[in-house]
Amino acid sequence: MSNLPNRPPKFRDDAGKQCTSKDLVIAGVIEERYSYLIALPYNLYLETNHWISLRDKRKEKDNHKCTRCGATEDLHVHHRTYRRFAHERLSDLKTLCHSCHERVHGGSFKKLP
């Protein structure tokens, strides 16, 4: 069973009001060309060129090793926060092996391709 989100996180402004992707574009939080990513289900987002490029950059920055145990096999890129989902910074992510990723999530989850 997966405990990864199947829906994108909800974005809220400082007053707690839910923001739309248009609100985020107007506020300059995300570029309009990436605004469609926010509405994608999580598993589809992970298949976008945007995510794949970001994931590969994070793995490269972490020397293709798990940042917890140093493993070099079965690597994942973990979202430390979903606050900037679809417009993540590299610092929002970290490379983990499957075992460490499961520990971080407090249980097992289905491995995504």
TAGIBEL-V271672 format. One line per field, one symbol per residue. ss: DSSP state (H for helix, E for strand, C for the rest). phi: phi as a letter, one per 40 degrees, with the letter a starting at -180 (. if undefined). psi: psi as a letter, one per 30 degrees, with the letter a starting at -180 (. if undefined). Layout:
BEGIN
ss: ???
phi: ???
psi: ???
END
This chain:
BEGIN
ss: CCCCCCCCCCEECCCCCEECHHHHHHCCCCCHHHHHHHHCCHHHHCCCHHHHHHHHHHHHHCCCCCCCCCCCCCEEEEECCCCCCCCCCHHHEEEEEHHHHHHHHCCCCCCCC
phi: .cbccbbcccbbcccgccccccdccccgcbcdcbcccccccdccdcccddccccdcccccccffbcccbgcbbfcbbcccabdbdgaccdccbacbcdcccccccgicacccc
psi: kkgkkflllkkkaffgkkkleeeeeefgekkeffffeefkkeeeeffleeeeeeeeeeeeeghhkkfefglglhkljkjflgehkfhlleffllkkleeeeeeefgallkkl.
END
